[in-house]
Structures are given as C-alpha cells and as structure tokens.
Amino acid sequence: MRKTRIASSLIAVSVAAATLLTACGPSGNNENATTTSGTTPAAATTTAAEGNSGGEDTTTAENNTPASALAYDAGTVLRMATGYNSKETGLSFDAEVAGEGIQLADGNTYHTGDLKPTWVEVQNRLNITIEDKYQGNNSTKEFEYWKAQLDQVDMVSGTASLLTENGTAGALVNIGEYLDSMPNFKAYLEQNPIVRLSITGSTSGDTKGAIYFSPYFDGVNDIERMPLMRVDWVAKLLDGDGAFAADASNTTAAPVYQPYMPTSGKVEIETVKLDGSGTETVTKDYDTGGNIIAKMNDAGAISGVDAVNMLRTYIDEAYNGYYGTTRSNLFVGQNAAWDADELVALLRCVVANPQTLNGTDSIQGLFSREDDNNQRRVDMFRFAGSLFGVRGLESRSDYLYVGTDNKLHDARQEPEAYAAMDRMNAMAQEGLISKSFIDSSKESSSTMLENDMGFMHYDYNQTQTVLNETKLQKEDGEKYMAAMVPVAHWFDGSSDDGVYMRFTESWRSVKTDGWGISKAGVGDDTNKLNAALSLIDYAYSPEGQILMSYGPDAFIMTDADGNYMTFKFNGTDMPMIAQATYDELWEKASGNYTNYARKYLGSTLSFVKSQAFEYQCTSEAGREGAGYISTAIGLGTIKHPELALTENAWYTSVPTVLPNTKTENDMIGTFTELGAKGKFGQNKDGENLFVNIICGGYTGEGTSSAEETITTVSDAWSGAQYLALKQDAWQRLVNYYNEMNG
C-alpha cells in the first residue's frame, strides 16, 4: 500500500473557504506545480477489509485516515438508490454516455451498466459490493419512488428536508447514534458547527441530536452564484475619449422602471482599489450627476447613441472623473461600484445598440441559462434579491432568513420581495429581460452567447465562463466573465436608515440534497448498516474527499514514483488533475468540470466537492472575474452570511434543514401551496410565482396585487402557520447549540 503525507493537510482546505484565486492555470500547465512528500492512497484501511473485529487500532503508517470501528463482512452488498438528478449522473454508466463502450483517461473501457470509476474505487477501497438501484430521478422524485418500498434499498437519495422528515418518522437510520464510530465524519462536524446544526433533525427526547442524512457540499463557505456579463460590450459602449457614435441604433423603450437609488445627496461606498492592493472610498454624487434613471426617464424614448452618451456623462459627473475614460470599470473592474439603477441604464444602452455590439437589429439583456427549466429560471428572482437588497430569495432553506431580531422571516410574506419583483417586471416591460425568458421558450445561455444574442445572466462561474473557450469567438475580443456584486440598500441593523453596501446571500453551505440509510433496507443486518456508515465516514476522510472530487488516482497527475503533483489552492497543497483528464474533460464535456465529473467519473454526486479540481478547469476569463470578487470578499467590501451563530443575527446563515418534529412536519406537509410542487417551486418542472410576476405582473385570484398576494400566502396558503412552526424549530436549535457550547 502506498503512503501519503498530503492527506492530513487536505482536509483543512476542504472545510475552508474555497474562493477562487487568480494565480493558477489549468492542470498540466501550472509552472508552480510541486511534488508532494509521500504518495497517493491506494486503498483505505477498514476493519472489514482486514477481517478485524474492531477491537484493535487499525490506523497504519501506510494510511493516516482514522480507521472506523464499524466491522462488516468483506463483499457486503449495498443496494444504492443514489445519484444526482438524472440517469446520466448516477453511479453507473447509462447508454446515453457509454453507448457500446467508452474508454476513459484511466485506460479502461466502460460499458452501459458498469459502475463509474469513482464507485469501482469505492468498492475496492472499502471492500464492498455496490448494487445500483438508482432510477435516474431528481432527489425529490427518487425518494418518492422508493418511499413505499424502502426495504428494497440500503441507501437512498432525497432532499435534506424529505430525508429529515422521514427520518423523524422512523424510516431512516439516525446516523448521529454512530458518530463515535465515524471518526472522519465526526471530526468534520466538529470543525463546522453550523453544518452540524444544518443536519440536526431533533433537539430533544431520545433522538436529540439526530442526523438522518449525509450532507452534500458543492464547495463550502464561498460565494456560489454571481453576475456574469459580456465585458467587451460594456467597454465598446462606455470607454474612450469623446462622444459615442454609431451609424445606426434602435430607440429605447418608453421608460417603466423608476429610480431605486437616491436622486439627490451623496452615497459613499467602500470598494477595492483598481490594482487590488487595498480599499478606498468611492462617492456617488447625485447632486452633481443626478440619478441616471431619473435623467433617462425625463428624456423618454431616445436613440441608443443618446442613451450611451447620457450614461457616459453621468459616470463622469457622478463619480467626479474617478473612472476616467475606462468607464466600463464601474461595472467590470476590480474597483466596480455599480448599482441596480446603473445596470438598468446599461441594459437600455445594450438593447438599443445591437448594430454596434452584434451587428444585428436585436439583442437580449438579462437571460437565464435554460428558459424551459424552472430550476434555472428562478435565478432571475435570486438576482433581484442581490440588486434590490432583499433577504430570503437565495436562502439555504425555502425562503427563510434570520433577521436582526434573531427570528426567522419568510420572503414570500414580506413586501420588500414583491417590490423587487415589481422592479424586475418593469425591466421586462422595457424589453431588458430576454423574450425567451418571458415566453418560456427553449432558448439556452449557450445559444445566446454562441450567437452573440445575450448580454448577462446570474449563474455559476466555472460552468458558464467556460463558454469563452467553446462558444465565443476569441479573435474578436469577446469575453464573458463575472462582474462585481452590486451595491444595494440593505437593512442589516447597523443603521435605522439601512446601509448601502455589497452583500451576497449566495453563500455555499449544506446543499439541499443528501443520502440517507434506509432502516427497512438494512434491517437487522449489521453488515449492511456498518458498511453504509463506513461509506459515509470514508467520504469525509482526507482521501475520501479527494476521491469524491477528483475520482481515482489514475485521473490525478503523479510523478514517476506515484506522488501527487500539487498546486497551492487557498494556501494548501491540492492535487493537480492529469493532463489526460484535462484533455478528456474538454473532449467529452466541453470543459464543463461538473458535467464531466458526474457523467464520466461518478464523482461530485454527493458528500464534499472540493473547488480545487473545478478551479483547474476554469477559463482565464472565469478566473479573472472570480478573482476580483475573491479579493473583494477578502478585503471585506462584499459581505455575506456566516456559517456560525453571529453576534448580529442578520449575518447568520439559516440552516438547510430545521429540526421540526414529525407532527410539525405532517402539518407543514399539508401546506401544499408552499411546498415544492406549490406556487413557489424551484424544481425543474415546477412553477414559481415570483418568476410569473417578473414576466407578467400580478394575475389570478388572490394574487392580483402585492398586498393581496401576501395576505393569500400568509392566510389562505398557511404561511403564518408555516413560519411559526419553523420559528419554533429554530429557537429549539439555538437552545440546543447554546447547551452544546456551555
């Protein structure tokens, strides 16, 4: 068995902030690569594999992963109804991916029905046998499929709320009872107390401290979604000496959107210096420059050329020449300080100048990744929260957030959320949101960008900026990258009048999916139970975290002696992917790390996904924009929820799941209009009232105005009862936390 020294340091980065840096290039091209002392792990030491009864210490010098005390027979079969949202992203290859056989970078050929490399390796390291029972559904549907036949599976996918609810009802194993025999999982939870609270299913009685699922992290303690825009278009419109001129342009629509920011006075914003060396204060001087929306609205429908020149003049005057002739930095620079009004003004300029930007007579402003997929369409209202200072629209749990009063609030029952949707609807009426979004067509972001038809959307950095390499015409200077989080008016309790600052609620924590152990499935079979628990525990070990992110060692770059080649990621040595892996992910997944990992390697399906692999696959433009945001977060000019119970409760990240009792969950289950299949669904084939308001305003019985909608949600749809039940659970969780910490 090969030894490793890297593992002990790797766990630190897996639980630390994974904010993207700008210093490293793709795997195989990193001049700062180093060889790690020690070698890669070949297999895990388990009591089952060695036939050990569990009575002796099986941690060896050859493997520094703590050995579990959970004994099971070698070859124990685990029936796994687990995967990620589709048949293509399960434990085994489906025909769509494997066809008649597919050879991967490890040199092996895989066929339909074969386990993917990660799960072959899991079998080998843990000495178990996996029987794939996954039906290829999303987590909600997969659990619903098996709910009445849980005796047929040993582990099952589900949403965190479903797994906790059914665990509370007695259908799933309480993993919390076995933590003392799961050293890796226990250590992870001890290092991350908010994670522990996010998966706590009970705070009292015999099941106090119960855990009914293993949490999934797509990165942790890091920004998740961010604004993305065509920065070359911003530069074309705003930069340079003299006035903007064009042979042709369209006319802006009759104004509907009204000012959000002040129309007079001054607002001071702390921003990062252009060179990233520190912070400085930038002043928005409305007395001198006016409010750009108010000025444009007074002018009415104007030519695209006039709109651009009006915005240029505003930037020069309101910022007292701070941005010079590189006015695009207001939006896309390290020292960006843009707000919602300035974005709307820019969108008016973009939509009215297609002749300059894409050579046609039409261009779309804001768009979503997949307009026929509700799971992506809801990103539009999430972005609205960032633009207009509204909490709860990008919550880890439904639409809940912790207020300054340390009580839970539900965005669906608050006027601020509907005011934000009204503003988005005004943008839609002006044609600043894509027609395909409004019409729910099958247009996608890749088509938008490939055809130079779309300007901006709100999404994940790596998967979307990779389009710079595959869709955009780089020889024309096209560039799509992350832009700074906007300035908005937030009421965080620090001032009665609120504060103008940058804040993102899109902060990585426990995701809403996980895997549970079926109590009926494992039954009285201690072998099955211990094997399932050991699988979970191993996934949180240093070696297990690498396996679940990178896949087997064959996909990782090593030297002639089998040592990992590493690079610095957040100050810690992390493995580099093999050159063959890097080439293959471009060949098979067009550079999309997540699609490649899930479809071909079988990794990142659950447990802990390190951002280190994903970072190596991020385009240069992706690293640039994310690097600006990383610097801003590090210097404190972008604030975010904390994975802790903070002194100012407003900054506390709401747990992904709250410990409601079975009786409470049964009652919540009757509030169908508030559930996943109700009026505020975020699943792929659901519907969402916030999205509907953005597209068409208020319609329908009980939802003909913001006020009526709030009343309907609170009363007719039982929102007030729902919030009261969630608040009770939150208070019990706070009490439990305080008890745990003396």
Buried (B, 14 or more C-beta within 10 A) or exposed (E): EBBBBBBEBBBEBBBBBBBBBBEBBBBBEBEEBBBBEBBBBBBBBBBBBBEBEBEEEBEEEBBBBBBBBBBBBBEBBBBBBBBBBBBBBBBBBBEEBBEEEBEBBBEEEBEBEBBBBBBBBBBBBBBBEBBBBBEBBBBBBBBEBBBEEBBBBBBBBBBBBBBBBBBBEEBBBBBBEBBEBBBBBBBBBEBBBBBBBBBBBBBEEEBBBBBBBBBBBBBBBBBBBBBBBBBBBBBBBBBBEEEBEBEEBBEBBEBBBBBBBBEEEEBEBBBBEBEBEEBBEBBBBBEBBBBBBBBBBEEEEBBBBBBBBBBBBBBBBBBEEBBEEBBBBBBBBBBBBBBBBBBBBBBBBBBBBBBBBBEEEEBBBBBBBBBBBBBBBBBBBBBBBBBBBBBBBBBBBBBBBBBBEBEBBBBBBBEBBBBBBBBBBBBBBBBBBBBBBBEBEEBBBBBBBBEBBBBBBBBBBBBBBBBBBBBBEEEEEBBBBBBBBBBBBBBBBEEEEBBBBBBBBBBBBBBBBBBBBBBBBBEEBBBBBBBBBBBBBBBBBBBBBBBBBBBBBBBBBBEEEBBBBBBBBBEBBBBBBBBBBBBBBBEBBBBBBBBBBBBBBBBBBBBBBBBBBBBBBBBBBBBBBBBBBBBBBBBEBBBBBBBBBBEEBBBBBBBBBBBBBBEBBEBBEEBEBBBBEBBBBBBBEBBBBBBBBBBEBBEEEBBEEBEBBBBBBBEEBBBEBBBEBBBBBBBBBBEBBEEEEE
